[in-house]
Amino acid sequence: MTPEKVVLAYSGGLDTSVAIRWLQEQGYDVVAVTMDVGQPGNLEETRAKAERLGAKAYVLDVREEFAEEFLVPALRANALYEGQYPLSTALTRPLIGKHLVAVARKESARAVAHGCTGKGNDQVRFDLCTTALAPDLKVIAPARVWNMTREQSVAYAAEHGVPVPVKNGSPYSTDENLWGRSVECGILEDPAIEPPEEAYAWTTAPAEAPGDPAYANILFEEGRPVGLNGKRLPLVSLIMTLNRLAGQHGVGRIDHVESRVVGIKSREVYECPAAVVLTKAHQALEAMVLPRDVLDFKRTVEARYANLIYDGLWFTPLRESLDAFVASTQERVSGEVSVKLFKGSATVVGRTSPNSLYQNALATYGRGDVFRQDMAEGFIYVWGLPARTWTAVGEKAAPKLVKAAKRTN
């Protein structure tokens, strides 16, 4: 009897390597899929490791797709979970889930698998991606079943011929991609303790950053970044270049106690230099070209959009509908924004746009002012009419209310 196939999201680390052998012991023929989303490491070595463990292996370069189809919509929506986290890890999960399903169809697999534990967010995201795209596929999460500690996983690996990654001495669990780096575990689990410098890898300590500021001049076209410091760049290259530039100046550190989908609070440390700079620049450009009512309503949409990504609901009608609204707001979001990078801060210091609603002749208090100040009194009268009427009616009603209260008593 031919064994049933399962497609595993494979990182090459301890847990997913042990998962290959564990799934094989359950009678599955394992297909390992590794995706390049901008993380470090030699992915061909990852492929070779999976094959040595007896799995068929795919390595897919999805960096451009990640940038264009996931990061651009998130940036246009200024997506920051709980107002802080640019969703770097969360945004990779629907992309990975999409390709897991595609490979499962190609390989005629009956199930997909991932290495997530039962207390994190990623299990929710992977499971929901599969449910939305291929409800007929079974989802297997070995780490939710075997319930092994790290020490037990290492022992299992030794017993079953699974190569254990060389221990680098780091107590932290990390995840990296184009949009950012997340760090957790170890001393970071105590939210009262300042993260030690060893937890950071992408950013210089602000106190040790250069004494002279740098400037990131970002060109946008319809809400999409297309150039940096006078040079047009492919989006992946632009993000990588800005990660290095802003990171050198200590920009992009985020220390956040966040609300996980499963209901627990978790202290997370992030490094997201490019995401922080691009989001601030994009917000500044929007403030210049969009009317106040659009900006106000869009902020409501942005918060919902960020929650939707975090909660694993990318492949839903709501996300598609919100994308349509956000896309319509970006038609005039073109121009250039200058961001000053200095010792951990990213400050917007200039912006220009052919679609700017800022008109100097209306804003100036100097010569050339064309604003008709004599019209202000009439405007204020009409603007304040509801409040004036409310108060007047209340004064008339007060005596009647007092008398009614006395009769009741």
Summary of the structure (lengths in Angstrom):
residues: 409
radius of gyration: 26.6
end to end distance: 86.8
largest distance: 90.0
contacts: 1293
relative contact order: 0.12
helix: 47%
strand: 20%
